[in-house]
Amino acid sequence: MTIPNRPRYATRLNAFKRKGDTVADMITRAGEVGGLNAADLNFPDHFDHHTPEELTGILQDSNMALNGLAMRYYTDPGFKLGAFTHPDATVRRAAIDITKQGLDALAQMGGQVMTIWLGQDGFDYSFQGDYNRMWDDTLSGLAEICDHNPALDISIEYKPNEPRSWSVLPDMATTLHAIRDLNRPNLGVTLDFCHMLFAGEMPAKSATLAARHCRIMGVHLNDGYAKRDDGLIAGTVHPIQTVELFWTLDRIGYDGVIYFDTFPDHGGMDPVQESRANLALTERLRAVAASLKDDPTLTAAMAKQDAATATRLIARALYGA
């Protein structure tokens, strides 16, 4: 089945890292997969030994496009207590300034989306911080980077915790509050399947809420057991929920990149083979979702909240008669 508006597939580049590998080595290995035609680069760590121009050339040599950049504050121990919410204003300024440098590199490479994951911005104890101040500092930092180059998109990738015990932006509802308060047209959200499960959310519902209030700027696909950020092969634990997410994204009209945010390196799996499994399962589940898009029986069952009929339809589409 031909899937309309088929997005490109991108990958987490560090999944391909072996001891001693350069960024160029990782890009080359990702290009060997077949079917992956985009990559995200982390800023600043993937830019330590290469200029934006050099990285653009390396991607082109491997027939890979730049999907976007992702800020990584955890590589600097100075941000352990927070990036945008650090109690020291000088550290907060450093986090904002390095993000602006990342945005300049993104523009130089012709990219569009900067993904912001504020993993260090949170707290671990009661009375550790002033919640009002943390919220205000987070919004102040986001506003400044949104305004740095309004032609570029800023996408918030929320996560309930890890490495901090509690995150300032832990779930879809809180993230949408921040997006509403900031009111910036270039600010949106990234859906990460494991993060949504981890936050106790149904991915398709979170996607529906996001589409009502902002732009979905990225989809990170993976799977897990909802206890941590497992980063397993897409569709291996929650195939039905993955189909429902694709079904919802199709109806919403999302036609952007699907990014595999999976962790073959955690278990020593061959990343090339793992990526091929991601692609195979994703293609199958997307085809199932596409076949159900305008199914009148499914629509009628959902209108009546008839879970038995809907479940039989999904089971038949997934597993056959």
C-alpha positions, 0 to 999 in steps of 0.5 A: 500500500502506498502511504500518502504524504509519506514522511522521511525517516530520521535517526538518533545519530548517537545510536550508531556510535562506537568507541573512537567514532567521529560524527562523520563515522556515525553519519556514514553508518546511518547512511548504510541502513537504507530507508533512513534519509535524515538525521538530527545533530546534537548541539554543541557536542556534534559540532566539537570538531566540525563546522556547520559547513563540514557537517552539511557536506558529510550528510550530503556524502551519505545521502542524508538530509538534516532533520534538525538540531537538538540542544544537549545541555547535559554534556556540560556539568555546569548545567547539572542544577539546571540550564534555564532554571539554574539559580545562578543568572550567569549560568542561565545566560550561558544556557540561553547564549549556547542555544542561540549559537545552536540556532545560528548553526541550524540556520547556516545549515539550512535547517528548520527545527531546534528541539529543546529538551530541558532535562536538567530543569527541575528539582529533586526535593521539596523546598529545593526551589521556588516553583514560580521562579522556575516557571518564569525563568523557563518561559523567559529563556524560551521566549528569548530563543524563540525571538532570536530567529523567528524564522526557525521553529523551537520544539519542546520535547517534554519528559516527566523526569530523568535525570531530575526527579521532577521536570519543569515541563513533564507532560503535554498539559504543562507544556501546552500551558507554557506554549499558551503563555508564551504565544510565539508562532514558532513554538511547538511540541515534539511527541516522544512515544516513550516520554508520553507513556512514561508520563502516563499519557495515551499517545494518540490523545496527547497528539490530539491535544497538541494539534488543537493548541499548537504545531506538532514539530516532531515525532520521536518513535520508539517503545517501552514499558512506561517505567522509564525511557526504554527506547525500544524498537518501535511497535514492539510493546505497544503496537495498537497504541502505535497504530492509533498514533499514526491513525491520529497523525494522519487525520491531523495532517502531520506529514513531517519526519518520523525520527527513531529515538531508540537505543540499540547501544544500551544492549549492544545491538547492531544499530544498522539491523535495529534501524532496519527493524524500526523501518519494517515495523513502522511501515507495517503499522503505518500501512495498517493505520492508513487502511483504517483512516476512513473505515466507516465501521471503525468510525461508527464504533468509536462514536458509540465507544464500542471497544469490542467492535473497534478491537476486532477491527484493529486485530483483523488489520494487524493480525489477519482474519 
